Amino acid sequence: MRVDFERFEDYWDTETEGNVSEIVLTPIAENASRVAALLSGGVDFIDAVPPNDLDRVREADGVNLIEIDGTRIIGFQMNEERVEAFQDPRVRQAVDLAINQEGIADRLMRGFANPAGQFSPEGYSGHNPDLTPRYDVERAKELMAEAGYEDGFTVEMIAPNNRYVNDAQIAQAVANMLAQINIDVELRTMPLAQYWPEYDTRESDMAMIGWHADTEDSANFFQYLSLLHR
């Protein structure tokens, strides 16, 4: 369903006239179709260029690619009520240390993502530049052994496959990384319409969640993500 906007001639601000008389917003859900419409001249601009098409768009004649850092954080919640091992902080720390965020940002996101070591993105009040991502598989294995889980365990993870950029691929990468510390992940990915009901009822051991602070404030992350954990 498209939405048409026409210029309102009686708008109160007569000093700011602008140069647009009509805007037509047309939703194009498929990445390939959206990029094709831009490159063919079918639309004047698009939002959310997929990472795989960035070079193609950047090199196209007559097309400008504008890059703006986002502040959405992608994470994985561990359900301590379903998995006793997650109640041990050493296990949770081991999970954190086993995930190679820089590898995900570099390979899956083609450099268009920033590894996050905290809830507060750079530029937000409360951001601590000393808090950086940690990746240490050997230390993660040591922590698993200290907690009594050297042989590991099995968990079920759910993730959407049409909500965040490369969400299913990121979830699969995380599952592969956790296998290095003997956590066997049974991953299920699904469309968002199916995902939210399962997520809301906490029907899995681990779940992907993305969050952007509508207020551009660090407190928004801590307030709502802490509520989501309950």
N, C-alpha and C positions, 0 to 999 in steps of 0.2 A: 504494500500500500504506500503510495507516494503522497507527499505533502507539498502543496503549492503555497508560496508566500508572495504577496504583492505589496509593493511600496505603498505606505499610507501617507498620502499627500498632506494631511492635516496634523502630522506629528508635531509635537510641541517644540522640539529643538530645531529651530529654523537655521541655526548657524552651522549645524553639522548635516550637510545634505547627503553625502555619500554618493556612490556611483552605481548602486545596484537597484534595479527596478523590479526584478523578479528572482526568486530563488525556488528551485524545485529539488526537494530531498527525496531520493529514491533508494530505499534499502536494497542492498545487494549482499546477501549473506555469504556467498561463496567467494573465497579469496581470489581464485583464478578469474572468475567473472568480473570481479570488481577491478582488478588490475587491467584486464582486457578492455573494459569500458573506458578506462582512463587513457590507455595508450592508443585506442582507436578514435579518440575524440568524442566518444559518446557521452562523457561527463566532463565537467571542467576541473573537478578535484575529488579526491576520495580521502577517507580517513582510515587509519589502521592498515598501512601497507605491510603485508606479511614479510617476515625476515628473508624468506627464500627469494623474494622478488625485489629486494632492495637494490641490488646492483642493476637489475634490468630497468627499473624505474629511474634510477640515478643517471644511467647512460642514455636514456631515451631523449630524442630531440624535442625541444619545446616543452619539456616537463621539468618542473622544479621539485626536488625532494627536500622537505623541511623536517628536520629531526629534533625532537624535544624529549628530554628525559622524563620518563614516567615515575610515579612513586608507588605503584602497586607492588605489594610484597606477596610472593608465593611461598607458602609453607606447608608443612605436614603436621597434623595434630595426632598425638598418640593417646589412645583411649586406655587410661589406667584402670578403669572399671572392668574392662574386658580382658586386659592382658596384665597379669600380675608383675611380669618383668618390668613393665614400664613404670611401675611404682618406685623402682630403684633409680635414683638420679644418675648413677654410674651408667646404667643402660641408656638412659635418655641422652647423656653426654656422648656415649659411644655412637649413637645414631647420628648425632650432629657431626661428630668428627669423621664419620665414614662417608659423608656426602660431599662430593667435590663440586662445590658451587661454581668455581672458576671454570671448570671443565664444561659444565652445563651452559654457562653464559657464553663461553667461547665457541663451543661446537654446535650445540642445539640452537642457541639464539644468535649465532654468528656475530657475537660481540655486542649485540644490541640488548644487553641486560647487565645489571650490576650485581655482583655477589653481595648478599646482605648479611651483616653480622649483628643486626639489631632491628627493632621495630621502627626506629626513627630514621627516615631517609636523610641523605645529605641535604642541608638547607632548611630542615625542620628544626624548630626549637626543641632542644633535648638530644639532638644528634651528638654522639660521642665518637670522634674520629679514631679513638684508640680501640674501639670495638670492631674488630675485623673478622671475617669468616675464618674458621679453623678447619683444616683438613689434615688428618693424621690417622691413617688406617691402623698403623701398628699400635698407637696409643689406644685406639678404639678397641682393638682386640684385647689389650691388657685390661681395660675397664670391664669388658664383658667377662673375662676370666675372674677378675676380682669380685664381680657381682654373682658369680656362680653360674654364668651362662656361656661358658666357653664353647659348648657344643651347639649353642644357639637355640632357636625356636622358630615357629611358623606363625605368621600373621597374615591377615587379609587387609588389603589396601584398596580403597576406592578413589577414583579421580574422574573428573569430567573429561570429555573429549571434544567439546565444542564451546568452552567457556573462556579459557585463557590461551594465549599464544603458545602453541606446542605443548598444551597441558598433558595430553596422553603420553607424548614422547618424554617429557620431563619425568612423569611418574614412572615410566619404564626404566629410565636411567637411574632413578633413585632406588628402584627395586634391585637392579643389578649391582649397585654399589653396596647395598645392605647385605647382599649375599656374601660379600668379602668378610663380614664379621659373623657369618653363619645365621643371619636372620633371613629365613626363606619367606619371600613375599608372594602371596597369591593376589595378583593385581587384577582388578576389574575396572574397566573404563566404560563410560556410558554418556549418553546425551544429558544435557543439563536438566531437562524435564524429569528424568528418572533419578538424576544424581541428588538433587536437593532433598527429596523426601527421605532418602537413605541417610544423607548427611545429617539432617535435622533430628532424626531419631537415633543417631549414634549406633548404627547397625554394623559398623566396621571397626577393626582394630586401629587402622590408620586412615586418614582422609586428607586429601589436598584441600587447601583453602587459600584464596587470594583476597587481599584487602587493600583498598585505597581509601585514604582519609578524605572524606568529602570536605572537611574543614581545613585540610592542609595543616593539620596539627598532630603532633605525636600522641597527645592524650587520646585521640580517636582510636588509634591502634590498640592501646592498652585497655581502654574502656570496653570496646566491643569484642575484641578477641578474647579478653579475660571472661567476658560474659558467655561467649561461645564455648569456652572450655568447660563451663559448669555443667 
